[in-house]
Amino acid sequence: MARKTEPPCIVWFRDDLRLSDHPALHFAASRKAPVICIYVLDERSAALQSAQWRPSGGATRWWLAQSLRALQADIETLGGALLLRRGAAAQVIADLARETSADCVAWNDIATAPHRLVSDDVVRALNDVGVASHISHGDLLAEPSTIRNKQGHGLRVFTPFWNRLRSGGDPPAPLPLPKRLHGVTGLRSDDLAHWHLEPRHPDWAQGLRAIWTPGEAAAQARLADFLDEDIAGYATGRDRPDRDRTSHLSPHLRFGEISPRQVWHAARFAADRNPGIAGDVEKLLSELGWREFCRHLLHDVPDIATRNLQPAFDAFPWRRDQDALRAWQRGRTGYPIVDAGMRQLWQTGTMHNRIRMVVASFLVKHLLLDWRDGEAWFWDTLVDADAGNNPANWQWVAGSGADAAPYFRIFNPTLQGEKFDPDGDYVRRWVPELTHLPSKVIHKPWVATSSELAKAGVRLGQTYPEPIVDHGQARQRALATYAKTRG
């Protein structure tokens, strides 16, 4: 007698575009039954319209397209296939369950209001058709419910949050890659090109393609290379944009091509092998902790991208100056370190972490423009634009956040450039019109002599702009405005 085929299990991929340490996939593969993998491009669920959900920005849409291609290829090597379908997730997945006679759907929980509302809709739709839901945890190092204060609220200051997280010990070990997937053939899948995730006219993604390789294999390779070759000196070197000693893992984490606990355990193992990098590994782990902190904030405050966490800032007299905002966006402020960062962002979809703080401080304090204007620009242009990190970091700089920087901390862009890009290499890379200026004036071309400017081919106000604000005057204006608001 022929063996009866077991009903398939559907695995719904979301912001977890990987095969290893994927709890939902691990569960489905362990059943020894057919596995149907699906990604749903959901921009239509009614739950999204009632939640603090934003469509992805242009840079993250580009990354998503590349990551899905990589995931499709990886699944095929294991014997399966990745279906692509567009629509409201609850309807799409329930329809697929009926179509394939699946008896369960597995997915990983994502602890944000939009993701959980859509997840709830999927559970209800599956209940209606008699299909089981299996939800796993795998997006965070610790679930928000496990780190609460006595009143049951999430922690609003990073240091006690980090101490609580560390007190729980290491997170669970990552799950292995499935050895084989028993796929189901003949199912309809959308053509990825028809989703129009990638820019065409104009194609502004050349710079992204030049430096990024999305996908799980690239994420794992980047982590291995970083821990083997680049992590020594990370704790201090990460502040130097001219050396760029950062991990470059953030977009891979954003799309779940690698999990935070994979990074955690690999880093701990590297430190065990080489105790000399223990301090650098600890700094890397604390950066994972900051990501976690921002995600927990997002869980508790779904509207963190639009609402000041400190209500006193609701009355802050932000200026409206489209010319100044446009100059900042285009890297035409007249402050070389700021302009270098903004041009790096536009061309590559990323920006060095130290420079992100400098350009953010310049927008909200030198220009007194609303932090939400900067957050929205980063949301559209960063390949690692994260719904937790992005607004939390902007509110930190603005002083309106949970664990915010002191309002009187106003970065001097000239001094920041001289300290962290002392030879001007970072500026020369991204602001080529200043290439031939001497290092001593490259961060303040307005003090260069006429002969230095002429020799470098720089004409202030023509080939490179004059500063759009005077630092000293802008600083005093910001301090007065902040003091009045907070007083």
N, C-alpha and C positions, 0 to 999 in steps of 0.2 A: 504494500500500500504506500502511495506517495505521501511524503511528509507534508503536513499542512503548513503553509507559510504563515509565520507570525505576523500580526498587524504591525505596520510601520509606526515609528515614533518620529514626530516632526521636531526639529531643533530650530528655534527662531533666533537668529543672530541679530544683535542690535549694536551697541557700542562695545563689542567684544569680538572683533574680527580676527580671531586666532583659533587654532585647534588644540594647542597644549594649554594646560591649566584652564580648561573651559568646563566648569562643572556640569552644565546642561548637556554638552556633547558627551562628556564622560559617562553620564547617566544613561543617555540613549544608546551609546555604543556598547555598554556593558550588558544590555538586554539581549544581545545576539540576534536582534531582529533588524529588518531594514530601517535605515535612517534617511529621512528627508530633510535636507538643510535648506533654509529659506532666509532671505533678507527682504524686508518689506520697506520700501521707501514710503513712509507714512507722513503725509503733509495734510491729511484730510480728516483725521479722527476728531470727532466732536470734543473729546476730552482735551485735545491740544488747544482748542480755542478757549477753553475755560481755565487753562493753566498758564503759568508763566513760561510759555514756550516761544522760542524764536526760530524762524527758519535759519538754516545754516548759512554762514557767510560764503563768499566766493571761494576763498582759499580752502576752507574745509570741504566744500563740495568737490573741488578738484582732488583733494586727498582721498575722499571717500571713493571716488571712481577708481583710482589706482589701487586702493586697498581691497576693493571688491574683486578686481581682476586677480590680484594675488591670492585672495582667499579661494576664488573659484579654482585656480590652478592647483592649490594645495589640497583641496578636497578631492579633486579628480585623481590626484596621485594615490589617494587612499581608497579609491573605488567608488566615490560618491559624486554628487553634483550639487551645485549651489543654485537654487531657484531664485530669480529676481522677480518680484511682483510689486506693483504700485497700488496704493489705496489705503483705506482705513484698516489698520492691522487686525482688528477683531473680525471684520468681515472676510478679509483675505485669508486669514489663518483658519477660521471656521470652515470656509469654503474648501480649502485645501484638505482639511481633515475629512470632510464628507467625500471629496473626490477620490481620496486614496484609502479610505476606510481605516485611517490611523486611529489608534486607541489612546494616544497621549501626545501632548505637546510639551516640550521642555525649553526653558529659557532661563537666563540669569537675571536676577533682580538688579535694577539700577535705582539707587535711592534718591531720585529726584521726583518732584511732584508730577511733571508731565509724563515721565516714563511709567510711574506707578499708576497713574490714572488710565493710561492706555493698557497697561498690564491688567488692571481690574476689568476693563472692557473685554479683553481677550478671555479672561477666566469665565466671565458671564456667558460669552458667546459659545465657549466650549461646553460649558454646563448644559446649555440649551440643546446641544447635539450629542450629549452623552460622552464627551471625550475628556479624559483626565488632564489636569495641568500639573506640571512638576517645575517648581521654581527654586533655583539655587542662588547662593550668594557667591560672588566672585569678583565684584567690581572694586571692592575696598579692602583695606587691611583689617578694619573693624566696622561693624554695623553701627549706625548712629545711635541705636537704642542701647548700646553697651557703654557709651561714654556720656553720662548725664550728671547734672548737679543734683543737690538734694531736692530741688523743686521739680526735677524731671526735665529740665531744659538742657540744651546743648551748651558746651563751654564756649565763651566768647573771647578768651585770651589764649594765644597759642601755647605758651610755655606750660601752663597746667594741663592743657589738652595733650601736648606731646608727652608729658610725664605720665599721664594716665594711659596713653597708648603704649608707651614703653613698658609700663608696669605689668601689662598683660603678657609680656614675653613675645617671642617671635610668632608671626602668623602661621597658619597651617602650611605645610609643605605643598608646593605646586603639584598639580595632577599631571600625569604623563600624557603624551600624545597617543591617541588611539592608533592601534596597529593597522586596523582595517575598518572601512565603512561599507556596509552592504546597501548600496544605493537603490533607487527606484527609477527606472527609465521611462521615457515617453511623456514626461510632464512638461507643461508649458512654462516657459520662462521668458521674461522681457529681455529685449536687447538693451544692454547697458547704455549704448550710445543714444538710445531714444529717451533716456532720462535727462539728457542735456546738462550733466553735472560739470562738464568741462567747458572752458571758454573757447569761443571760435572766432568771433568777429567783434573786437580784436582778440587774438590769442595772447593774453598777458601772462601765461603760465610758463614761458620759457625759462625764467629764472628759477622757478620751483622745480622744474624737471631737471635742471642742471645740478642741483645739490641734494635732492631728496629721492629716496627709494622707499616708498610705502610698502607695507606688508610685514607679516610675521617673521619671515626669514631675515629681512633687513633689520627688524627690531632686535632680534636675537644676536645678529652679527654685530650690530652697533653696541649692544650691551657688553658683549664679550671683548670687543676691541677696546672699549672704554676702560673696563676693569683690568685688562691686560697691559694697556699701553698709556692711558691718559689720566688715570685717577690720581696718580702720585702728584701731590701739590694742588689737588682740586679745591681744598678748603679755602685757600687764598687765591689760587690762580683763576678761579671762576669769576672773579671780579675784573679780570683783564680782557676787554673786548679785542685788543690787538693780538692776544694769544689764543683766545677762544678755547678755553679748557673745559667747557660745559659738556654735558653728556649727550645732548641732542636727542633725548628720549621722549621729550614731552609730547610731540605729535603722535608717537607710537602708543604712548599711554592714553592719550585723548581718545584714540579709536579702538583701544583695547587690543592692539596687535601684540601687546605684551602686558602682563598683569603686574600690579604693584608688588604682589608677593613673589613673583618671579624675580623682579629686580632686587627685592629685599634679600631673598635667600642667596642669590648669586653674589651680591655685595658682601654679605656676611661670610660666605665661603671664601671669597677673595681675601678678606681681612684675616681669616684663619690661616690661609696659606702664606700671607705676607703681612705680619703684624706692623710693619712700617707704614702701611697705608691705613691703619685703623682710624686715625683722626679724619682722613679724607672720606672713608666709608661712612663714618658717623655723620659727616656733613651731608653726604648723599642721602642717607636715610632720613635726616631731618627735612630735606627737600621733599621726599615722599610724604613725610608727616605734614608738611604745609599743604600739599595737594589734598591730603586727607582732611585736614582742618577746613579747607575751603569747601570741600564736598559736603562735610557735615553742616557747615553754615548754610549752604544751598538747600540742604534737606530741611532745615529749620526755617529758612527765610527764602521761599521760592521766588520772591520778587526782588532779590538782591541786586539785580541788574538795573532796577529802576528806583528803588526806595533807599534813602539814606538809612543806614543802621543806627545812626545817632540822630534823633529827630531835630536837634538844634540846627542841623544843616538844611532843614526844609526851608528856612528863611534866608539862606545864604544868597547874597545878591550876585549871582553869576552874570558875567557879561555876555552879550550876544554880539559877536564880531566874526562874521563869515570870512572876511579877508584874512584875519589872523588864524582862524581855524584851517583855512585852505593852505596858508603858508606853512603851518605846522605839518599838515598831512603830506605835503609835497616835499618836505625837507628844504624849506626856503626861509628859515627863521633868522639866518645870519649868525647862528651859534653852531659851529662846525660839528660838535659832538652830538647835538640834537639832530641836525640835518643828516648826519651819517646814519644814525639809528633809524630815522624815518625812511630813508632811501633803502637801507638794508631790508626793512620790513616790506616795502613795496616790491622789491625785486625778488626776494627769497621767501616771503611768507613767515619770516621769523625775525627776532631781534635779540641781541645779547641781553641777559637778565639784568645786569647793572644798568645798561642803557635804557631798558624799559622803565626803570625807576626815574632816570634823569629826564626822559622825554615826557613822562607822565607828570612829574613835578613841574616841568616847564609849562605844560598846558594849564594845569589847574592853579598854579601859584604865580608864575610870571604873567600869564595871560588872563587869569581868573575866568577861564572857560570851564563850563560844567564838566565834571568827570565823566558823565554819561556820554558826552560827545566823543571823548577819547575812547571810552569802552566800546562804543558802537563801531568806531574805525578799526580798532583792534579785532573786534568780533568778525569783521568782514575780511580782514587782510591776514590774520594769523592762521597758519596751518594747525596750530595747537590751541586755537580758541576754545576754551573750556568754560562751560556754563557756571562753574564754581570759581575757578582760579581767576578768570578774567575780571569779573566785577569785584571780587573780593580784593584783588590786588589794586585795582583802581581806587576803591574806597579806602584802602590802607594808605595810599599816597595822599588822597584828598583830605584825610583826617576824619572822614564820616563813617569809617568802618568799625568793625567789632574790636579788632586789635590794631588800632590805627597808629600811624606814625605821628609824633607830636606836630601840632600845626605850625610851630616855629621852625621845623626842619625844612628849609628851602634850599635845594641843591643849587649850588653855583655851577652852571654848566661849564664855565671856563676851567675852574679848579677841578671839577670832575674829570674833564678831558685830560688836563695836565697830570693828574694823579694816576688815572687808569689807562691812559693811552699816551704815555710820556713822549714817545717818539713820533706820534701822529700817524702811525701805520693804519689804524682803523679808519681815521678820517680820510687818509689818502685813498684807501680802497673804495670808499663809498661817496666821497666828494672829490672827484678827480680834478675839478677845476682849481683845487688848492694843492695839488700834488707837489709843486715846486717851491712852496713856501718853506722857510726854515722851521725846524721843529719848535723853536722857542716862541714862535708867533702863530703856529698853525691853528691853535685853539682860540686865538684872539687876533684875527687878521686886521681888525680895525686899529691896532697899535703898531702894525708893521710900517716901516718907513716907505716912502714913495719909491725908493730904489729897490727895496725888497719886493714890493708889490709888482713893480715893472719887470723885474727880473723873473718873477714867477708867472707873469702873464695874467695877473689878477687885477681887475678893475672893480673896486667895490661899488655896489649899486648897479653894476652892469653884468659882469661875468659871475659875480657872487654877491648876494644881497648884504646890505648893511643890517645890523641887528634890528629886529622889529620892535624891541623894547630895551631899555637900559636896565641892566641887572639890578643895580642899586636902587633905582626908583621903583622897579617892579617888586622888589623884595619888601620895601617899606610899605607899599600899597597893600601887598598881600598880608603882611603882619597886622596892619591896621584893620583890614577887613575881617580877618579871622578873629582878632581879639574882640571886635565889636559883636560878631556873631556869637561867639562862645561866651561872651560876658553877660 
